[in-house]
Amino acid sequence: MVGATSKRAALARADRVVVLVDGAVADVGPWAGLAPRWNHLAG
């Protein structure tokens, strides 16, 4: 399944999260690894 969200609970359940900045891939991985850098984006 593919989807887009900024909800913290959904990000935590995802197998892989892709962070886009200005349309370009900025980071990829499980939310647990990305949260320290990108948590400010999650609602």
mmCIF entry with sequence, helices, sheets and N, C-alpha, C, O atoms, coordinates in Angstrom:
data_MODEL
# 
_entry.id   MODEL 
# 
_entity.id                         1 
_entity.type                       polymer 
_entity.pdbx_number_of_molecules   1 
# 
_entity_poly.entity_id                      1 
_entity_poly.type                           'polypeptide(L)' 
_entity_poly.nstd_linkage                   no 
_entity_poly.nstd_monomer                   no 
_entity_poly.pdbx_seq_one_letter_code       MVGATSKRAALARADRVVVLVDGAVADVGPWAGLAPRWNHLAG 
_entity_poly.pdbx_seq_one_letter_code_can   MVGATSKRAALARADRVVVLVDGAVADVGPWAGLAPRWNHLAG 
_entity_poly.pdbx_strand_id                 A 
# 
loop_
_entity_poly_seq.entity_id 
_entity_poly_seq.num 
_entity_poly_seq.mon_id 
_entity_poly_seq.hetero 
1 1  MET n 
1 2  VAL n 
1 3  GLY n 
1 4  ALA n 
1 5  THR n 
1 6  SER n 
1 7  LYS n 
1 8  ARG n 
1 9  ALA n 
1 10 ALA n 
1 11 LEU n 
1 12 ALA n 
1 13 ARG n 
1 14 ALA n 
1 15 ASP n 
1 16 ARG n 
1 17 VAL n 
1 18 VAL n 
1 19 VAL n 
1 20 LEU n 
1 21 VAL n 
1 22 ASP n 
1 23 GLY n 
1 24 ALA n 
1 25 VAL n 
1 26 ALA n 
1 27 ASP n 
1 28 VAL n 
1 29 GLY n 
1 30 PRO n 
1 31 TRP n 
1 32 ALA n 
1 33 GLY n 
1 34 LEU n 
1 35 ALA n 
1 36 PRO n 
1 37 ARG n 
1 38 TRP n 
1 39 ASN n 
1 40 HIS n 
1 41 LEU n 
1 42 ALA n 
1 43 GLY n 
# 
_struct_asym.id          A 
_struct_asym.entity_id   1 
# 
loop_
_struct_conf.conf_type_id 
_struct_conf.id 
_struct_conf.pdbx_PDB_helix_id 
_struct_conf.beg_label_comp_id 
_struct_conf.beg_label_asym_id 
_struct_conf.beg_label_seq_id 
_struct_conf.pdbx_beg_PDB_ins_code 
_struct_conf.end_label_comp_id 
_struct_conf.end_label_asym_id 
_struct_conf.end_label_seq_id 
_struct_conf.pdbx_end_PDB_ins_code 
_struct_conf.beg_auth_comp_id 
_struct_conf.beg_auth_asym_id 
_struct_conf.beg_auth_seq_id 
_struct_conf.end_auth_comp_id 
_struct_conf.end_auth_asym_id 
_struct_conf.end_auth_seq_id 
_struct_conf.pdbx_PDB_helix_class 
_struct_conf.details 
_struct_conf.pdbx_PDB_helix_length 
HELX_P HELX_P1 AA1 ARG A 8  ? ARG A 13 ? ARG A 8  ARG A 13 1 ? 6 
HELX_P HELX_P2 AA2 TRP A 31 ? TRP A 38 ? TRP A 31 TRP A 38 1 ? 8 
HELX_P HELX_P3 AA3 ASN A 39 ? LEU A 41 ? ASN A 39 LEU A 41 5 ? 3 
# 
_struct_conf_type.id          HELX_P 
_struct_conf_type.criteria    ? 
_struct_conf_type.reference   ? 
# 
_struct_sheet.id               AA1 
_struct_sheet.type             ? 
_struct_sheet.number_strands   2 
_struct_sheet.details          ? 
# 
_struct_sheet_order.sheet_id     AA1 
_struct_sheet_order.range_id_1   1 
_struct_sheet_order.range_id_2   2 
_struct_sheet_order.offset       ? 
_struct_sheet_order.sense        anti-parallel 
# 
loop_
_struct_sheet_range.sheet_id 
_struct_sheet_range.id 
_struct_sheet_range.beg_label_comp_id 
_struct_sheet_range.beg_label_asym_id 
_struct_sheet_range.beg_label_seq_id 
_struct_sheet_range.pdbx_beg_PDB_ins_code 
_struct_sheet_range.end_label_comp_id 
_struct_sheet_range.end_label_asym_id 
_struct_sheet_range.end_label_seq_id 
_struct_sheet_range.pdbx_end_PDB_ins_code 
_struct_sheet_range.beg_auth_comp_id 
_struct_sheet_range.beg_auth_asym_id 
_struct_sheet_range.beg_auth_seq_id 
_struct_sheet_range.end_auth_comp_id 
_struct_sheet_range.end_auth_asym_id 
_struct_sheet_range.end_auth_seq_id 
AA1 1 VAL A 17 ? VAL A 21 ? VAL A 17 VAL A 21 
AA1 2 ALA A 24 ? GLY A 29 ? ALA A 24 GLY A 29 
# 
loop_
_atom_site.group_PDB 
_atom_site.id 
_atom_site.type_symbol 
_atom_site.label_atom_id 
_atom_site.label_alt_id 
_atom_site.label_comp_id 
_atom_site.label_asym_id 
_atom_site.label_entity_id 
_atom_site.label_seq_id 
_atom_site.pdbx_PDB_ins_code 
_atom_site.Cartn_x 
_atom_site.Cartn_y 
_atom_site.Cartn_z 
_atom_site.occupancy 
_atom_site.B_iso_or_equiv 
_atom_site.pdbx_formal_charge 
_atom_site.auth_seq_id 
_atom_site.auth_comp_id 
_atom_site.auth_asym_id 
_atom_site.auth_atom_id 
_atom_site.pdbx_PDB_model_num 
ATOM 1   N N  . MET A 1 1  ? 0.834  -1.179 0.000  1.00 0.00 ? 1  MET A N  1 
ATOM 2   C CA . MET A 1 1  ? 0.000  0.000  0.000  1.00 0.00 ? 1  MET A CA 1 
ATOM 3   C C  . MET A 1 1  ? 0.879  1.243  0.000  1.00 0.00 ? 1  MET A C  1 
ATOM 4   O O  . MET A 1 1  ? 1.912  1.284  0.668  1.00 0.00 ? 1  MET A O  1 
ATOM 5   N N  . VAL A 1 2  ? 0.472  2.228  -0.734 1.00 0.00 ? 2  VAL A N  1 
ATOM 6   C CA . VAL A 1 2  ? 1.195  3.493  -0.817 1.00 0.00 ? 2  VAL A CA 1 
ATOM 7   C C  . VAL A 1 2  ? 0.257  4.594  -0.370 1.00 0.00 ? 2  VAL A C  1 
ATOM 8   O O  . VAL A 1 2  ? -0.928 4.577  -0.701 1.00 0.00 ? 2  VAL A O  1 
ATOM 9   N N  . GLY A 1 3  ? 0.775  5.544  0.372  1.00 0.00 ? 3  GLY A N  1 
ATOM 10  C CA . GLY A 1 3  ? -0.053 6.655  0.824  1.00 0.00 ? 3  GLY A CA 1 
ATOM 11  C C  . GLY A 1 3  ? 0.815  7.824  1.237  1.00 0.00 ? 3  GLY A C  1 
ATOM 12  O O  . GLY A 1 3  ? 2.042  7.735  1.281  1.00 0.00 ? 3  GLY A O  1 
ATOM 13  N N  . ALA A 1 4  ? 0.149  8.910  1.534  1.00 0.00 ? 4  ALA A N  1 
ATOM 14  C CA . ALA A 1 4  ? 0.845  10.105 2.002  1.00 0.00 ? 4  ALA A CA 1 
ATOM 15  C C  . ALA A 1 4  ? 0.204  10.547 3.309  1.00 0.00 ? 4  ALA A C  1 
ATOM 16  O O  . ALA A 1 4  ? -1.021 10.598 3.421  1.00 0.00 ? 4  ALA A O  1 
ATOM 17  N N  . THR A 1 5  ? 1.027  10.863 4.291  1.00 0.00 ? 5  THR A N  1 
ATOM 18  C CA . THR A 1 5  ? 0.505  11.300 5.577  1.00 0.00 ? 5  THR A CA 1 
ATOM 19  C C  . THR A 1 5  ? 1.560  12.097 6.330  1.00 0.00 ? 5  THR A C  1 
ATOM 20  O O  . THR A 1 5  ? 2.754  11.991 6.051  1.00 0.00 ? 5  THR A O  1 
ATOM 21  N N  . SER A 1 6  ? 1.108  12.881 7.273  1.00 0.00 ? 6  SER A N  1 
ATOM 22  C CA . SER A 1 6  ? 2.015  13.525 8.212  1.00 0.00 ? 6  SER A CA 1 
ATOM 23  C C  . SER A 1 6  ? 1.621  13.151 9.642  1.00 0.00 ? 6  SER A C  1 
ATOM 24  O O  . SER A 1 6  ? 2.132  13.726 10.603 1.00 0.00 ? 6  SER A O  1 
ATOM 25  N N  . LYS A 1 7  ? 0.715  12.190 9.776  1.00 0.00 ? 7  LYS A N  1 
ATOM 26  C CA . LYS A 1 7  ? 0.266  11.742 11.094 1.00 0.00 ? 7  LYS A CA 1 
ATOM 27  C C  . LYS A 1 7  ? 1.312  10.822 11.710 1.00 0.00 ? 7  LYS A C  1 
ATOM 28  O O  . LYS A 1 7  ? 1.717  9.827  11.109 1.00 0.00 ? 7  LYS A O  1 
ATOM 29  N N  . ARG A 1 8  ? 1.738  11.169 12.907 1.00 0.00 ? 8  ARG A N  1 
ATOM 30  C CA . ARG A 1 8  ? 2.815  10.452 13.589 1.00 0.00 ? 8  ARG A CA 1 
ATOM 31  C C  . ARG A 1 8  ? 2.495  8.962  13.747 1.00 0.00 ? 8  ARG A C  1 
ATOM 32  O O  . ARG A 1 8  ? 3.379  8.126  13.556 1.00 0.00 ? 8  ARG A O  1 
ATOM 33  N N  . ALA A 1 9  ? 1.251  8.613  14.092 1.00 0.00 ? 9  ALA A N  1 
ATOM 34  C CA . ALA A 1 9  ? 0.881  7.211  14.303 1.00 0.00 ? 9  ALA A CA 1 
ATOM 35  C C  . ALA A 1 9  ? 1.007  6.408  13.011 1.00 0.00 ? 9  ALA A C  1 
ATOM 36  O O  . ALA A 1 9  ? 1.469  5.267  13.034 1.00 0.00 ? 9  ALA A O  1 
ATOM 37  N N  . ALA A 1 10 ? 0.605  6.987  11.899 1.00 0.00 ? 10 ALA A N  1 
ATOM 38  C CA . ALA A 1 10 ? 0.709  6.292  10.614 1.00 0.00 ? 10 ALA A CA 1 
ATOM 39  C C  . ALA A 1 10 ? 2.166  6.151  10.193 1.00 0.00 ? 10 ALA A C  1 
ATOM 40  O O  . ALA A 1 10 ? 2.555  5.121  9.642  1.00 0.00 ? 10 ALA A O  1 
ATOM 41  N N  . LEU A 1 11 ? 2.966  7.165  10.444 1.00 0.00 ? 11 LEU A N  1 
ATOM 42  C CA . LEU A 1 11 ? 4.385  7.096  10.109 1.00 0.00 ? 11 LEU A CA 1 
ATOM 43  C C  . LEU A 1 11 ? 5.078  5.976  10.891 1.00 0.00 ? 11 LEU A C  1 
ATOM 44  O O  . LEU A 1 11 ? 5.933  5.268  10.359 1.00 0.00 ? 11 LEU A O  1 
ATOM 45  N N  . ALA A 1 12 ? 4.701  5.833  12.139 1.00 0.00 ? 12 ALA A N  1 
ATOM 46  C CA . ALA A 1 12 ? 5.309  4.807  12.991 1.00 0.00 ? 12 ALA A CA 1 
ATOM 47  C C  . ALA A 1 12 ? 4.961  3.400  12.511 1.00 0.00 ? 12 ALA A C  1 
ATOM 48  O O  . ALA A 1 12 ? 5.748  2.476  12.717 1.00 0.00 ? 12 ALA A O  1 
ATOM 49  N N  . ARG A 1 13 ? 3.802  3.214  11.875 1.00 0.00 ? 13 ARG A N  1 
ATOM 50  C CA . ARG A 1 13 ? 3.388  1.891  11.380 1.00 0.00 ? 13 ARG A CA 1 
ATOM 51  C C  . ARG A 1 13 ? 3.944  1.578  9.995  1.00 0.00 ? 13 ARG A C  1 
ATOM 52  O O  . ARG A 1 13 ? 3.917  0.421  9.575  1.00 0.00 ? 13 ARG A O  1 
ATOM 53  N N  . ALA A 1 14 ? 4.437  2.562  9.291  1.00 0.00 ? 14 ALA A N  1 
ATOM 54  C CA . ALA A 1 14 ? 4.907  2.358  7.919  1.00 0.00 ? 14 ALA A CA 1 
ATOM 55  C C  . ALA A 1 14 ? 6.206  1.560  7.888  1.00 0.00 ? 14 ALA A C  1 
ATOM 56  O O  . ALA A 1 14 ? 7.060  1.709  8.762  1.00 0.00 ? 14 ALA A O  1 
ATOM 57  N N  . ASP A 1 15 ? 6.344  0.710  6.867  1.00 0.00 ? 15 ASP A N  1 
ATOM 58  C CA . ASP A 1 15 ? 7.590  -0.034 6.673  1.00 0.00 ? 15 ASP A CA 1 
ATOM 59  C C  . ASP A 1 15 ? 8.717  0.898  6.247  1.00 0.00 ? 15 ASP A C  1 
ATOM 60  O O  . ASP A 1 15 ? 9.866  0.731  6.655  1.00 0.00 ? 15 ASP A O  1 
ATOM 61  N N  . ARG A 1 16 ? 8.372  1.878  5.426  1.00 0.00 ? 16 ARG A N  1 
ATOM 62  C CA . ARG A 1 16 ? 9.366  2.819  4.905  1.00 0.00 ? 16 ARG A CA 1 
ATOM 63  C C  . ARG A 1 16 ? 8.705  4.186  4.754  1.00 0.00 ? 16 ARG A C  1 
ATOM 64  O O  . ARG A 1 16 ? 7.575  4.290  4.276  1.00 0.00 ? 16 ARG A O  1 
ATOM 65  N N  . VAL A 1 17 ? 9.408  5.215  5.159  1.00 0.00 ? 17 VAL A N  1 
ATOM 66  C CA . VAL A 1 17 ? 8.945  6.591  5.034  1.00 0.00 ? 17 VAL A CA 1 
ATOM 67  C C  . VAL A 1 17 ? 9.895  7.318  4.091  1.00 0.00 ? 17 VAL A C  1 
ATOM 68  O O  . VAL A 1 17 ? 11.115 7.193  4.202  1.00 0.00 ? 17 VAL A O  1 
ATOM 69  N N  . VAL A 1 18 ? 9.323  8.076  3.165  1.00 0.00 ? 18 VAL A N  1 
ATOM 70  C CA . VAL A 1 18 ? 10.118 8.889  2.250  1.00 0.00 ? 18 VAL A CA 1 
ATOM 71  C C  . VAL A 1 18 ? 9.812  10.347 2.560  1.00 0.00 ? 18 VAL A C  1 
ATOM 72  O O  . VAL A 1 18 ? 8.658  10.768 2.487  1.00 0.00 ? 18 VAL A O  1 
ATOM 73  N N  . VAL A 1 19 ? 10.835 11.118 2.905  1.00 0.00 ? 19 VAL A N  1 
ATOM 74  C CA . VAL A 1 19 ? 10.676 12.541 3.196  1.00 0.00 ? 19 VAL A CA 1 
ATOM 75  C C  . VAL A 1 19 ? 11.036 13.320 1.940  1.00 0.00 ? 19 VAL A C  1 
ATOM 76  O O  . VAL A 1 19 ? 12.130 13.167 1.396  1.00 0.00 ? 19 VAL A O  1 
ATOM 77  N N  . LEU A 1 20 ? 10.110 14.156 1.484  1.00 0.00 ? 20 LEU A N  1 
ATOM 78  C CA . LEU A 1 20 ? 10.348 14.996 0.306  1.00 0.00 ? 20 LEU A CA 1 
ATOM 79  C C  . LEU A 1 20 ? 10.542 16.441 0.741  1.00 0.00 ? 20 LEU A C  1 
ATOM 80  O O  . LEU A 1 20 ? 9.811  16.945 1.593  1.00 0.00 ? 20 LEU A O  1 
ATOM 81  N N  . VAL A 1 21 ? 11.515 17.094 0.161  1.00 0.00 ? 21 VAL A N  1 
ATOM 82  C CA . VAL A 1 21 ? 11.751 18.521 0.384  1.00 0.00 ? 21 VAL A CA 1 
ATOM 83  C C  . VAL A 1 21 ? 11.815 19.173 -0.986 1.00 0.00 ? 21 VAL A C  1 
ATOM 84  O O  . VAL A 1 21 ? 12.688 18.855 -1.793 1.00 0.00 ? 21 VAL A O  1 
ATOM 85  N N  . ASP A 1 22 ? 10.893 20.078 -1.245 1.00 0.00 ? 22 ASP A N  1 
ATOM 86  C CA . ASP A 1 22 ? 10.801 20.738 -2.552 1.00 0.00 ? 22 ASP A CA 1 
ATOM 87  C C  . ASP A 1 22 ? 10.706 19.729 -3.689 1.00 0.00 ? 22 ASP A C  1 
ATOM 88  O O  . ASP A 1 22 ? 11.260 19.946 -4.767 1.00 0.00 ? 22 ASP A O  1 
ATOM 89  N N  . GLY A 1 23 ? 9.991  18.611 -3.442 1.00 0.00 ? 23 GLY A N  1 
ATOM 90  C CA . GLY A 1 23 ? 9.779  17.605 -4.466 1.00 0.00 ? 23 GLY A CA 1 
ATOM 91  C C  . GLY A 1 23 ? 10.911 16.614 -4.661 1.00 0.00 ? 23 GLY A C  1 
ATOM 92  O O  . GLY A 1 23 ? 10.803 15.706 -5.485 1.00 0.00 ? 23 GLY A O  1 
ATOM 93  N N  . ALA A 1 24 ? 11.974 16.771 -3.931 1.00 0.00 ? 24 ALA A N  1 
ATOM 94  C CA . ALA A 1 24 ? 13.119 15.858 -4.042 1.00 0.00 ? 24 ALA A CA 1 
ATOM 95  C C  . ALA A 1 24 ? 13.209 14.978 -2.797 1.00 0.00 ? 24 ALA A C  1 
ATOM 96  O O  . ALA A 1 24 ? 12.874 15.421 -1.699 1.00 0.00 ? 24 ALA A O  1 
ATOM 97  N N  . VAL A 1 25 ? 13.657 13.739 -2.961 1.00 0.00 ? 25 VAL A N  1 
ATOM 98  C CA . VAL A 1 25 ? 13.816 12.823 -1.835 1.00 0.00 ? 25 VAL A CA 1 
ATOM 99  C C  . VAL A 1 25 ? 14.943 13.337 -0.940 1.00 0.00 ? 25 VAL A C  1 
ATOM 100 O O  . VAL A 1 25 ? 16.084 13.495 -1.376 1.00 0.00 ? 25 VAL A O  1 
ATOM 101 N N  . ALA A 1 26 ? 14.589 13.597 0.336  1.00 0.00 ? 26 ALA A N  1 
ATOM 102 C CA . ALA A 1 26 ? 15.572 14.089 1.295  1.00 0.00 ? 26 ALA A CA 1 
ATOM 103 C C  . ALA A 1 26 ? 16.047 12.995 2.247  1.00 0.00 ? 26 ALA A C  1 
ATOM 104 O O  . ALA A 1 26 ? 17.161 13.056 2.766  1.00 0.00 ? 26 ALA A O  1 
ATOM 105 N N  . ASP A 1 27 ? 15.191 11.991 2.472  1.00 0.00 ? 27 ASP A N  1 
ATOM 106 C CA . ASP A 1 27 ? 15.539 10.929 3.418  1.00 0.00 ? 27 ASP A CA 1 
ATOM 107 C C  . ASP A 1 27 ? 14.590 9.751  3.210  1.00 0.00 ? 27 ASP A C  1 
ATOM 108 O O  . ASP A 1 27 ? 13.449 9.944  2.790  1.00 0.00 ? 27 ASP A O  1 
ATOM 109 N N  . VAL A 1 28 ? 15.048 8.538  3.497  1.00 0.00 ? 28 VAL A N  1 
ATOM 110 C CA . VAL A 1 28 ? 14.241 7.326  3.364  1.00 0.00 ? 28 VAL A CA 1 
ATOM 111 C C  . VAL A 1 28 ? 14.609 6.382  4.496  1.00 0.00 ? 28 VAL A C  1 
ATOM 112 O O  . VAL A 1 28 ? 15.781 6.243  4.844  1.00 0.00 ? 28 VAL A O  1 
ATOM 113 N N  . GLY A 1 29 ? 13.601 5.733  5.069  1.00 0.00 ? 29 GLY A N  1 
ATOM 114 C CA . GLY A 1 29 ? 13.858 4.730  6.094  1.00 0.00 ? 29 GLY A CA 1 
ATOM 115 C C  . GLY A 1 29 ? 12.671 4.563  7.003  1.00 0.00 ? 29 GLY A C  1 
ATOM 116 O O  . GLY A 1 29 ? 11.618 5.156  6.766  1.00 0.00 ? 29 GLY A O  1 
ATOM 117 N N  . PRO A 1 30 ? 12.820 3.758  8.051  1.00 0.00 ? 30 PRO A N  1 
ATOM 118 C CA . PRO A 1 30 ? 11.745 3.609  9.025  1.00 0.00 ? 30 PRO A CA 1 
ATOM 119 C C  . PRO A 1 30 ? 11.632 4.888  9.858  1.00 0.00 ? 30 PRO A C  1 
ATOM 120 O O  . PRO A 1 30 ? 12.623 5.582  10.083 1.00 0.00 ? 30 PRO A O  1 
ATOM 121 N N  . TRP A 1 31 ? 10.421 5.188  10.310 1.00 0.00 ? 31 TRP A N  1 
ATOM 122 C CA . TRP A 1 31 ? 10.195 6.427  11.050 1.00 0.00 ? 31 TRP A CA 1 
ATOM 123 C C  . TRP A 1 31 ? 11.057 6.509  12.303 1.00 0.00 ? 31 TRP A C  1 
ATOM 124 O O  . TRP A 1 31 ? 11.491 7.599  12.676 1.00 0.00 ? 31 TRP A O  1 
ATOM 125 N N  . ALA A 1 32 ? 11.314 5.390  12.956 1.00 0.00 ? 32 ALA A N  1 
ATOM 126 C CA . ALA A 1 32 ? 12.136 5.402  14.174 1.00 0.00 ? 32 ALA A CA 1 
ATOM 127 C C  . ALA A 1 32 ? 13.514 6.006  13.902 1.00 0.00 ? 32 ALA A C  1 
ATOM 128 O O  . ALA A 1 32 ? 14.072 6.687  14.762 1.00 0.00 ? 32 ALA A O  1 
ATOM 129 N N  . GLY A 1 33 ? 14.053 5.766  12.737 1.00 0.00 ? 33 GLY A N  1 
ATOM 130 C CA . GLY A 1 33 ? 15.360 6.320  12.387 1.00 0.00 ? 33 GLY A CA 1 
ATOM 131 C C  . GLY A 1 33 ? 15.289 7.747  11.867 1.00 0.00 ? 33 GLY A C  1 
ATOM 132 O O  . GLY A 1 33 ? 16.250 8.505  11.999 1.00 0.00 ? 33 GLY A O  1 
ATOM 133 N N  . LEU A 1 34 ? 14.154 8.121  11.274 1.00 0.00 ? 34 LEU A N  1 
ATOM 134 C CA . LEU A 1 34 ? 14.008 9.454  10.700 1.00 0.00 ? 34 LEU A CA 1 
ATOM 135 C C  . LEU A 1 34 ? 13.496 10.490 11.699 1.00 0.00 ? 34 LEU A C  1 
ATOM 136 O O  . LEU A 1 34 ? 13.775 11.680 11.554 1.00 0.00 ? 34 LEU A O  1 
ATOM 137 N N  . ALA A 1 35 ? 12.758 10.050 12.700 1.00 0.00 ? 35 ALA A N  1 
ATOM 138 C CA . ALA A 1 35 ? 12.114 10.961 13.641 1.00 0.00 ? 35 ALA A CA 1 
ATOM 139 C C  . ALA A 1 35 ? 13.060 11.975 14.287 1.00 0.00 ? 35 ALA A C  1 
ATOM 140 O O  . ALA A 1 35 ? 12.679 13.137 14.431 1.00 0.00 ? 35 ALA A O  1 
ATOM 141 N N  . PRO A 1 36 ? 14.276 11.588 14.682 1.00 0.00 ? 36 PRO A N  1 
ATOM 142 C CA . PRO A 1 36 ? 15.145 12.603 15.305 1.00 0.00 ? 36 PRO A CA 1 
ATOM 143 C C  . PRO A 1 36 ? 15.402 13.815 14.397 1.00 0.00 ? 36 PRO A C  1 
ATOM 144 O O  . PRO A 1 36 ? 15.569 14.930 14.893 1.00 0.00 ? 36 PRO A O  1 
ATOM 145 N N  . ARG A 1 37 ? 15.434 13.607 13.080 1.00 0.00 ? 37 ARG A N  1 
ATOM 146 C CA . ARG A 1 37 ? 15.697 14.711 12.150 1.00 0.00 ? 37 ARG A CA 1 
ATOM 147 C C  . ARG A 1 37 ? 14.422 15.363 11.634 1.00 0.00 ? 37 ARG A C  1 
ATOM 148 O O  . ARG A 1 37 ? 14.425 16.557 11.334 1.00 0.00 ? 37 ARG A O  1 
ATOM 149 N N  . TRP A 1 38 ? 13.319 14.599 11.522 1.00 0.00 ? 38 TRP A N  1 
ATOM 150 C CA . TRP A 1 38 ? 12.134 15.094 10.817 1.00 0.00 ? 38 TRP A CA 1 
ATOM 151 C C  . TRP A 1 38 ? 10.875 15.164 11.677 1.00 0.00 ? 38 TRP A C  1 
ATOM 152 O O  . TRP A 1 38 ? 9.801  15.455 11.150 1.00 0.00 ? 38 TRP A O  1 
ATOM 153 N N  . ASN A 1 39 ? 10.967 14.910 12.967 1.00 0.00 ? 39 ASN A N  1 
ATOM 154 C CA . ASN A 1 39 ? 9.796  14.881 13.842 1.00 0.00 ? 39 ASN A CA 1 
ATOM 155 C C  . ASN A 1 39 ? 8.990  16.177 13.781 1.00 0.00 ? 39 ASN A C  1 
ATOM 156 O O  . ASN A 1 39 ? 7.774  16.153 13.969 1.00 0.00 ? 39 ASN A O  1 
ATOM 157 N N  . HIS A 1 40 ? 9.641  17.295 13.525 1.00 0.00 ? 40 HIS A N  1 
ATOM 158 C CA . HIS A 1 40 ? 8.948  18.587 13.455 1.00 0.00 ? 40 HIS A CA 1 
ATOM 159 C C  . HIS A 1 40 ? 7.931  18.640 12.328 1.00 0.00 ? 40 HIS A C  1 
ATOM 160 O O  . HIS A 1 40 ? 7.057  19.507 12.336 1.00 0.00 ? 40 HIS A O  1 
ATOM 161 N N  . LEU A 1 41 ? 8.018  17.735 11.356 1.00 0.00 ? 41 LEU A N  1 
ATOM 162 C CA . LEU A 1 41 ? 7.070  17.710 10.243 1.00 0.00 ? 41 LEU A CA 1 
ATOM 163 C C  . LEU A 1 41 ? 5.812  16.911 10.558 1.00 0.00 ? 41 LEU A C  1 
ATOM 164 O O  . LEU A 1 41 ? 4.783  17.102 9.911  1.00 0.00 ? 41 LEU A O  1 
ATOM 165 N N  . ALA A 1 42 ? 5.881  16.019 11.544 1.00 0.00 ? 42 ALA A N  1 
ATOM 166 C CA . ALA A 1 42 ? 4.752  15.147 11.867 1.00 0.00 ? 42 ALA A CA 1 
ATOM 167 C C  . ALA A 1 42 ? 3.752  15.867 12.753 1.00 0.00 ? 42 ALA A C  1 
ATOM 168 O O  . ALA A 1 42 ? 4.123  16.608 13.664 1.00 0.00 ? 42 ALA A O  1 
ATOM 169 N N  . GLY A 1 43 ? 2.482  15.635 12.471 1.00 0.00 ? 43 GLY A N  1 
ATOM 170 C CA . GLY A 1 43 ? 1.419  16.287 13.257 1.00 0.00 ? 43 GLY A CA 1 
ATOM 171 C C  . GLY A 1 43 ? 0.748  15.377 14.214 1.00 0.00 ? 43 GLY A C  1 
ATOM 172 O O  . GLY A 1 43 ? -0.159 15.797 14.932 1.00 0.00 ? 43 GLY A O  1 
# 
